[in-house]
């Protein structure tokens, strides 16, 4: 009897926690992707380009640095799977999907900030990442990653036909 209880305490409980983490994490990820797709659709016509120079047919009247950032961390289940992948090598798909969502989210936050301030386009878009160290492992582990998108927001001179 004690062996059965010990087995479920040592194996069953961690397995149950992994399953719960997987289900909850997957649902939250699906909801986030759905939200991102909706917001991307809403901002699809807002010009966001990597050009360093203003296109010649644009006539900006003002500009400002805009940015959007997001801090991301892996759920326990994905961290566990990434640890296993680290033993044998290869692609870590859970990190790839997480970083893709973070890139898209930071870009959306930047665009939404520019739109809220009345700007018409963003040029010279760049991304920057930084690792947040885990205090639990004396700064050696990763607690999360910040991904920041930034660029120059432009407001165009107004004409009777609208911004140009």
Biotite code that builds the C-alpha atoms (Angstrom):
import biotite.structure as struc

atoms = struc.array([
    struc.Atom([0.000, 0.000, 0.000], chain_id="A", res_id=1, res_name="UNK", atom_name="CA", element="C"),
    struc.Atom([2.775, 2.439, 0.927], chain_id="A", res_id=2, res_name="UNK", atom_name="CA", element="C"),
    struc.Atom([4.578, 1.597, -2.313], chain_id="A", res_id=3, res_name="UNK", atom_name="CA", element="C"),
    struc.Atom([1.469, 2.460, -4.326], chain_id="A", res_id=4, res_name="UNK", atom_name="CA", element="C"),
    struc.Atom([1.060, 5.786, -2.530], chain_id="A", res_id=5, res_name="UNK", atom_name="CA", element="C"),
    struc.Atom([4.768, 6.494, -2.928], chain_id="A", res_id=6, res_name="UNK", atom_name="CA", element="C"),
    struc.Atom([4.597, 5.646, -6.655], chain_id="A", res_id=7, res_name="UNK", atom_name="CA", element="C"),
    struc.Atom([1.646, 7.997, -7.273], chain_id="A", res_id=8, res_name="UNK", atom_name="CA", element="C"),
    struc.Atom([3.272, 10.702, -5.179], chain_id="A", res_id=9, res_name="UNK", atom_name="CA", element="C"),
    struc.Atom([6.579, 10.443, -7.037], chain_id="A", res_id=10, res_name="UNK", atom_name="CA", element="C"),
    struc.Atom([5.289, 9.740, -10.557], chain_id="A", res_id=11, res_name="UNK", atom_name="CA", element="C"),
    struc.Atom([1.556, 10.392, -10.706], chain_id="A", res_id=12, res_name="UNK", atom_name="CA", element="C"),
    struc.Atom([1.492, 13.889, -9.263], chain_id="A", res_id=13, res_name="UNK", atom_name="CA", element="C"),
    struc.Atom([4.290, 15.268, -11.486], chain_id="A", res_id=14, res_name="UNK", atom_name="CA", element="C"),
    struc.Atom([2.673, 13.594, -14.500], chain_id="A", res_id=15, res_name="UNK", atom_name="CA", element="C"),
    struc.Atom([-0.702, 15.095, -13.604], chain_id="A", res_id=16, res_name="UNK", atom_name="CA", element="C"),
    struc.Atom([0.892, 18.538, -13.240], chain_id="A", res_id=17, res_name="UNK", atom_name="CA", element="C"),
    struc.Atom([2.550, 18.166, -16.656], chain_id="A", res_id=18, res_name="UNK", atom_name="CA", element="C"),
    struc.Atom([-0.781, 17.229, -18.238], chain_id="A", res_id=19, res_name="UNK", atom_name="CA", element="C"),
    struc.Atom([-2.547, 20.182, -16.599], chain_id="A", res_id=20, res_name="UNK", atom_name="CA", element="C"),
    struc.Atom([0.255, 22.532, -17.683], chain_id="A", res_id=21, res_name="UNK", atom_name="CA", element="C"),
    struc.Atom([-0.004, 21.197, -21.237], chain_id="A", res_id=22, res_name="UNK", atom_name="CA", element="C"),
    struc.Atom([-3.787, 21.625, -21.446], chain_id="A", res_id=23, res_name="UNK", atom_name="CA", element="C"),
    struc.Atom([-3.854, 25.096, -19.874], chain_id="A", res_id=24, res_name="UNK", atom_name="CA", element="C"),
    struc.Atom([-0.795, 26.295, -21.816], chain_id="A", res_id=25, res_name="UNK", atom_name="CA", element="C"),
    struc.Atom([-2.178, 25.024, -25.125], chain_id="A", res_id=26, res_name="UNK", atom_name="CA", element="C"),
    struc.Atom([-5.529, 26.733, -24.539], chain_id="A", res_id=27, res_name="UNK", atom_name="CA", element="C"),
    struc.Atom([-3.894, 30.033, -23.607], chain_id="A", res_id=28, res_name="UNK", atom_name="CA", element="C"),
    struc.Atom([-1.630, 29.817, -26.674], chain_id="A", res_id=29, res_name="UNK", atom_name="CA", element="C"),
    struc.Atom([-4.606, 29.162, -28.976], chain_id="A", res_id=30, res_name="UNK", atom_name="CA", element="C"),
    struc.Atom([-6.470, 32.146, -27.478], chain_id="A", res_id=31, res_name="UNK", atom_name="CA", element="C"),
    struc.Atom([-3.426, 34.384, -27.876], chain_id="A", res_id=32, res_name="UNK", atom_name="CA", element="C"),
    struc.Atom([-2.903, 33.371, -31.525], chain_id="A", res_id=33, res_name="UNK", atom_name="CA", element="C"),
    struc.Atom([-6.592, 34.028, -32.199], chain_id="A", res_id=34, res_name="UNK", atom_name="CA", element="C"),
    struc.Atom([-6.290, 37.502, -30.623], chain_id="A", res_id=35, res_name="UNK", atom_name="CA", element="C"),
    struc.Atom([-3.109, 38.239, -32.584], chain_id="A", res_id=36, res_name="UNK", atom_name="CA", element="C"),
    struc.Atom([-4.747, 37.251, -35.887], chain_id="A", res_id=37, res_name="UNK", atom_name="CA", element="C"),
    struc.Atom([-7.723, 39.510, -35.164], chain_id="A", res_id=38, res_name="UNK", atom_name="CA", element="C"),
    struc.Atom([-5.500, 42.482, -34.295], chain_id="A", res_id=39, res_name="UNK", atom_name="CA", element="C"),
    struc.Atom([-3.248, 41.845, -37.310], chain_id="A", res_id=40, res_name="UNK", atom_name="CA", element="C"),
    struc.Atom([-6.330, 41.923, -39.514], chain_id="A", res_id=41, res_name="UNK", atom_name="CA", element="C"),
    struc.Atom([-7.422, 45.253, -37.985], chain_id="A", res_id=42, res_name="UNK", atom_name="CA", element="C"),
    struc.Atom([-4.003, 46.863, -38.595], chain_id="A", res_id=43, res_name="UNK", atom_name="CA", element="C"),
    struc.Atom([-3.227, 45.201, -41.942], chain_id="A", res_id=44, res_name="UNK", atom_name="CA", element="C"),
    struc.Atom([-3.422, 48.453, -43.939], chain_id="A", res_id=45, res_name="UNK", atom_name="CA", element="C"),
    struc.Atom([-1.094, 50.416, -41.635], chain_id="A", res_id=46, res_name="UNK", atom_name="CA", element="C"),
    struc.Atom([2.274, 50.717, -43.461], chain_id="A", res_id=47, res_name="UNK", atom_name="CA", element="C"),
    struc.Atom([5.097, 49.226, -41.406], chain_id="A", res_id=48, res_name="UNK", atom_name="CA", element="C"),
    struc.Atom([8.359, 48.928, -43.331], chain_id="A", res_id=49, res_name="UNK", atom_name="CA", element="C"),
    struc.Atom([12.052, 48.355, -42.700], chain_id="A", res_id=50, res_name="UNK", atom_name="CA", element="C"),
    struc.Atom([13.276, 51.115, -45.056], chain_id="A", res_id=51, res_name="UNK", atom_name="CA", element="C"),
    struc.Atom([15.725, 53.462, -43.343], chain_id="A", res_id=52, res_name="UNK", atom_name="CA", element="C"),
    struc.Atom([14.742, 56.369, -45.585], chain_id="A", res_id=53, res_name="UNK", atom_name="CA", element="C"),
    struc.Atom([11.306, 57.862, -46.123], chain_id="A", res_id=54, res_name="UNK", atom_name="CA", element="C"),
    struc.Atom([9.944, 56.823, -49.545], chain_id="A", res_id=55, res_name="UNK", atom_name="CA", element="C"),
    struc.Atom([10.214, 59.731, -51.983], chain_id="A", res_id=56, res_name="UNK", atom_name="CA", element="C"),
    struc.Atom([6.457, 60.073, -52.546], chain_id="A", res_id=57, res_name="UNK", atom_name="CA", element="C"),
    struc.Atom([5.741, 60.417, -48.789], chain_id="A", res_id=58, res_name="UNK", atom_name="CA", element="C"),
    struc.Atom([5.696, 63.885, -47.235], chain_id="A", res_id=59, res_name="UNK", atom_name="CA", element="C"),
    struc.Atom([5.980, 63.524, -43.453], chain_id="A", res_id=60, res_name="UNK", atom_name="CA", element="C"),
    struc.Atom([5.106, 66.461, -41.236], chain_id="A", res_id=61, res_name="UNK", atom_name="CA", element="C"),
    struc.Atom([6.306, 64.927, -37.951], chain_id="A", res_id=62, res_name="UNK", atom_name="CA", element="C"),
    struc.Atom([7.956, 61.811, -36.578], chain_id="A", res_id=63, res_name="UNK", atom_name="CA", element="C"),
    struc.Atom([8.486, 60.027, -33.283], chain_id="A", res_id=64, res_name="UNK", atom_name="CA", element="C"),
    struc.Atom([10.103, 56.861, -31.996], chain_id="A", res_id=65, res_name="UNK", atom_name="CA", element="C"),
    struc.Atom([7.461, 54.230, -31.208], chain_id="A", res_id=66, res_name="UNK", atom_name="CA", element="C"),
    struc.Atom([7.951, 50.846, -29.635], chain_id="A", res_id=67, res_name="UNK", atom_name="CA", element="C"),
    struc.Atom([6.107, 47.790, -28.466], chain_id="A", res_id=68, res_name="UNK", atom_name="CA", element="C"),
    struc.Atom([7.540, 45.173, -26.170], chain_id="A", res_id=69, res_name="UNK", atom_name="CA", element="C"),
    struc.Atom([6.473, 41.901, -24.630], chain_id="A", res_id=70, res_name="UNK", atom_name="CA", element="C"),
    struc.Atom([8.068, 39.655, -22.021], chain_id="A", res_id=71, res_name="UNK", atom_name="CA", element="C"),
    struc.Atom([7.548, 35.960, -22.591], chain_id="A", res_id=72, res_name="UNK", atom_name="CA", element="C"),
    struc.Atom([8.278, 32.824, -20.653], chain_id="A", res_id=73, res_name="UNK", atom_name="CA", element="C"),
    struc.Atom([7.704, 29.152, -21.303], chain_id="A", res_id=74, res_name="UNK", atom_name="CA", element="C"),
    struc.Atom([5.146, 27.174, -19.392], chain_id="A", res_id=75, res_name="UNK", atom_name="CA", element="C"),
    struc.Atom([6.412, 24.256, -17.355], chain_id="A", res_id=76, res_name="UNK", atom_name="CA", element="C"),
    struc.Atom([5.452, 21.605, -19.933], chain_id="A", res_id=77, res_name="UNK", atom_name="CA", element="C"),
    struc.Atom([7.291, 23.324, -22.792], chain_id="A", res_id=78, res_name="UNK", atom_name="CA", element="C"),
    struc.Atom([10.285, 23.924, -20.559], chain_id="A", res_id=79, res_name="UNK", atom_name="CA", element="C"),
    struc.Atom([10.306, 20.198, -19.765], chain_id="A", res_id=80, res_name="UNK", atom_name="CA", element="C"),
    struc.Atom([10.123, 19.254, -23.465], chain_id="A", res_id=81, res_name="UNK", atom_name="CA", element="C"),
    struc.Atom([12.845, 21.780, -24.354], chain_id="A", res_id=82, res_name="UNK", atom_name="CA", element="C"),
    struc.Atom([15.048, 20.234, -21.661], chain_id="A", res_id=83, res_name="UNK", atom_name="CA", element="C"),
    struc.Atom([14.559, 16.805, -23.231], chain_id="A", res_id=84, res_name="UNK", atom_name="CA", element="C"),
    struc.Atom([15.336, 18.239, -26.675], chain_id="A", res_id=85, res_name="UNK", atom_name="CA", element="C"),
    struc.Atom([18.499, 19.734, -25.196], chain_id="A", res_id=86, res_name="UNK", atom_name="CA", element="C"),
    struc.Atom([19.712, 16.226, -24.393], chain_id="A", res_id=87, res_name="UNK", atom_name="CA", element="C"),
    struc.Atom([19.479, 14.983, -27.974], chain_id="A", res_id=88, res_name="UNK", atom_name="CA", element="C"),
    struc.Atom([19.716, 18.222, -29.995], chain_id="A", res_id=89, res_name="UNK", atom_name="CA", element="C"),
    struc.Atom([17.579, 19.527, -32.826], chain_id="A", res_id=90, res_name="UNK", atom_name="CA", element="C"),
    struc.Atom([14.885, 22.141, -33.313], chain_id="A", res_id=91, res_name="UNK", atom_name="CA", element="C"),
    struc.Atom([12.990, 23.298, -30.252], chain_id="A", res_id=92, res_name="UNK", atom_name="CA", element="C"),
    struc.Atom([9.555, 23.851, -31.777], chain_id="A", res_id=93, res_name="UNK", atom_name="CA", element="C"),
    struc.Atom([8.004, 25.107, -28.545], chain_id="A", res_id=94, res_name="UNK", atom_name="CA", element="C"),
    struc.Atom([10.514, 27.981, -28.437], chain_id="A", res_id=95, res_name="UNK", atom_name="CA", element="C"),
    struc.Atom([9.936, 28.758, -32.113], chain_id="A", res_id=96, res_name="UNK", atom_name="CA", element="C"),
    struc.Atom([6.175, 29.150, -31.726], chain_id="A", res_id=97, res_name="UNK", atom_name="CA", element="C"),
    struc.Atom([6.620, 31.188, -28.554], chain_id="A", res_id=98, res_name="UNK", atom_name="CA", element="C"),
    struc.Atom([9.100, 33.565, -30.179], chain_id="A", res_id=99, res_name="UNK", atom_name="CA", element="C"),
    struc.Atom([6.878, 33.884, -33.261], chain_id="A", res_id=100, res_name="UNK", atom_name="CA", element="C"),
    struc.Atom([3.960, 34.962, -31.071], chain_id="A", res_id=101, res_name="UNK", atom_name="CA", element="C"),
    struc.Atom([6.225, 37.373, -29.182], chain_id="A", res_id=102, res_name="UNK", atom_name="CA", element="C"),
    struc.Atom([7.515, 38.930, -32.427], chain_id="A", res_id=103, res_name="UNK", atom_name="CA", element="C"),
    struc.Atom([4.002, 39.374, -33.760], chain_id="A", res_id=104, res_name="UNK", atom_name="CA", element="C"),
    struc.Atom([2.727, 40.738, -30.420], chain_id="A", res_id=105, res_name="UNK", atom_name="CA", element="C"),
    struc.Atom([5.544, 43.309, -30.083], chain_id="A", res_id=106, res_name="UNK", atom_name="CA", element="C"),
    struc.Atom([4.994, 44.468, -33.677], chain_id="A", res_id=107, res_name="UNK", atom_name="CA", element="C"),
    struc.Atom([1.260, 44.838, -33.031], chain_id="A", res_id=108, res_name="UNK", atom_name="CA", element="C"),
    struc.Atom([1.846, 46.795, -29.826], chain_id="A", res_id=109, res_name="UNK", atom_name="CA", element="C"),
    struc.Atom([4.165, 49.153, -31.711], chain_id="A", res_id=110, res_name="UNK", atom_name="CA", element="C"),
    struc.Atom([1.620, 49.657, -34.504], chain_id="A", res_id=111, res_name="UNK", atom_name="CA", element="C"),
    struc.Atom([-1.208, 50.193, -32.014], chain_id="A", res_id=112, res_name="UNK", atom_name="CA", element="C"),
    struc.Atom([0.888, 52.797, -30.149], chain_id="A", res_id=113, res_name="UNK", atom_name="CA", element="C"),
    struc.Atom([1.523, 54.682, -33.400], chain_id="A", res_id=114, res_name="UNK", atom_name="CA", element="C"),
    struc.Atom([-2.148, 54.537, -34.405], chain_id="A", res_id=115, res_name="UNK", atom_name="CA", element="C"),
    struc.Atom([-3.224, 55.764, -30.953], chain_id="A", res_id=116, res_name="UNK", atom_name="CA", element="C"),
    struc.Atom([-0.935, 58.795, -31.369], chain_id="A", res_id=117, res_name="UNK", atom_name="CA", element="C"),
    struc.Atom([-2.368, 59.602, -34.806], chain_id="A", res_id=118, res_name="UNK", atom_name="CA", element="C"),
    struc.Atom([0.562, 58.505, -36.960], chain_id="A", res_id=119, res_name="UNK", atom_name="CA", element="C"),
    struc.Atom([0.085, 57.154, -40.483], chain_id="A", res_id=120, res_name="UNK", atom_name="CA", element="C"),
    struc.Atom([3.073, 54.812, -41.007], chain_id="A", res_id=121, res_name="UNK", atom_name="CA", element="C"),
    struc.Atom([6.205, 53.379, -39.386], chain_id="A", res_id=122, res_name="UNK", atom_name="CA", element="C"),
    struc.Atom([9.610, 53.136, -41.084], chain_id="A", res_id=123, res_name="UNK", atom_name="CA", element="C"),
    struc.Atom([12.961, 51.654, -40.025], chain_id="A", res_id=124, res_name="UNK", atom_name="CA", element="C"),
    struc.Atom([11.334, 48.843, -38.019], chain_id="A", res_id=125, res_name="UNK", atom_name="CA", element="C"),
    struc.Atom([13.783, 46.817, -35.921], chain_id="A", res_id=126, res_name="UNK", atom_name="CA", element="C"),
    struc.Atom([13.590, 44.081, -33.291], chain_id="A", res_id=127, res_name="UNK", atom_name="CA", element="C"),
    struc.Atom([15.678, 43.642, -30.164], chain_id="A", res_id=128, res_name="UNK", atom_name="CA", element="C"),
    struc.Atom([15.725, 40.793, -27.663], chain_id="A", res_id=129, res_name="UNK", atom_name="CA", element="C"),
    struc.Atom([17.115, 40.419, -24.184], chain_id="A", res_id=130, res_name="UNK", atom_name="CA", element="C"),
    struc.Atom([17.188, 37.503, -21.780], chain_id="A", res_id=131, res_name="UNK", atom_name="CA", element="C"),
    struc.Atom([15.799, 37.929, -18.293], chain_id="A", res_id=132, res_name="UNK", atom_name="CA", element="C"),
    struc.Atom([17.933, 35.969, -15.860], chain_id="A", res_id=133, res_name="UNK", atom_name="CA", element="C"),
    struc.Atom([16.373, 33.653, -13.321], chain_id="A", res_id=134, res_name="UNK", atom_name="CA", element="C"),
    struc.Atom([17.104, 34.597, -9.723], chain_id="A", res_id=135, res_name="UNK", atom_name="CA", element="C"),
    struc.Atom([16.404, 30.994, -8.697], chain_id="A", res_id=136, res_name="UNK", atom_name="CA", element="C"),
    struc.Atom([19.537, 29.835, -10.530], chain_id="A", res_id=137, res_name="UNK", atom_name="CA", element="C"),
    struc.Atom([21.830, 32.734, -9.543], chain_id="A", res_id=138, res_name="UNK", atom_name="CA", element="C"),
    struc.Atom([21.338, 34.437, -12.912], chain_id="A", res_id=139, res_name="UNK", atom_name="CA", element="C"),
    struc.Atom([22.323, 31.397, -15.002], chain_id="A", res_id=140, res_name="UNK", atom_name="CA", element="C"),
    struc.Atom([18.826, 30.287, -16.016], chain_id="A", res_id=141, res_name="UNK", atom_name="CA", element="C"),
    struc.Atom([16.341, 32.089, -18.211], chain_id="A", res_id=142, res_name="UNK", atom_name="CA", element="C"),
    struc.Atom([13.198, 33.415, -16.556], chain_id="A", res_id=143, res_name="UNK", atom_name="CA", element="C"),
    struc.Atom([11.944, 34.898, -19.799], chain_id="A", res_id=144, res_name="UNK", atom_name="CA", element="C"),
    struc.Atom([12.802, 36.874, -22.888], chain_id="A", res_id=145, res_name="UNK", atom_name="CA", element="C"),
    struc.Atom([11.836, 40.435, -23.759], chain_id="A", res_id=146, res_name="UNK", atom_name="CA", element="C"),
    struc.Atom([11.202, 41.113, -27.415], chain_id="A", res_id=147, res_name="UNK", atom_name="CA", element="C"),
    struc.Atom([10.899, 44.752, -28.464], chain_id="A", res_id=148, res_name="UNK", atom_name="CA", element="C"),
    struc.Atom([9.893, 46.197, -31.826], chain_id="A", res_id=149, res_name="UNK", atom_name="CA", element="C"),
    struc.Atom([10.720, 49.834, -32.513], chain_id="A", res_id=150, res_name="UNK", atom_name="CA", element="C"),
    struc.Atom([10.659, 52.218, -35.421], chain_id="A", res_id=151, res_name="UNK", atom_name="CA", element="C"),
    struc.Atom([10.036, 55.773, -36.545], chain_id="A", res_id=152, res_name="UNK", atom_name="CA", element="C"),
    struc.Atom([6.355, 56.708, -36.738], chain_id="A", res_id=153, res_name="UNK", atom_name="CA", element="C"),
    struc.Atom([5.456, 59.270, -39.385], chain_id="A", res_id=154, res_name="UNK", atom_name="CA", element="C"),
    struc.Atom([2.571, 61.687, -39.584], chain_id="A", res_id=155, res_name="UNK", atom_name="CA", element="C"),
    struc.Atom([1.867, 62.926, -43.094], chain_id="A", res_id=156, res_name="UNK", atom_name="CA", element="C"),
    struc.Atom([0.941, 66.422, -44.226], chain_id="A", res_id=157, res_name="UNK", atom_name="CA", element="C"),
    struc.Atom([-2.832, 66.670, -44.564], chain_id="A", res_id=158, res_name="UNK", atom_name="CA", element="C"),
    struc.Atom([-4.529, 67.653, -47.823], chain_id="A", res_id=159, res_name="UNK", atom_name="CA", element="C"),
    struc.Atom([-8.198, 67.871, -48.727], chain_id="A", res_id=160, res_name="UNK", atom_name="CA", element="C"),
    struc.Atom([-7.934, 64.270, -50.007], chain_id="A", res_id=161, res_name="UNK", atom_name="CA", element="C"),
    struc.Atom([-6.433, 62.981, -46.745], chain_id="A", res_id=162, res_name="UNK", atom_name="CA", element="C"),
    struc.Atom([-2.853, 62.301, -45.624], chain_id="A", res_id=163, res_name="UNK", atom_name="CA", element="C"),
    struc.Atom([-0.092, 62.082, -48.218], chain_id="A", res_id=164, res_name="UNK", atom_name="CA", element="C"),
])
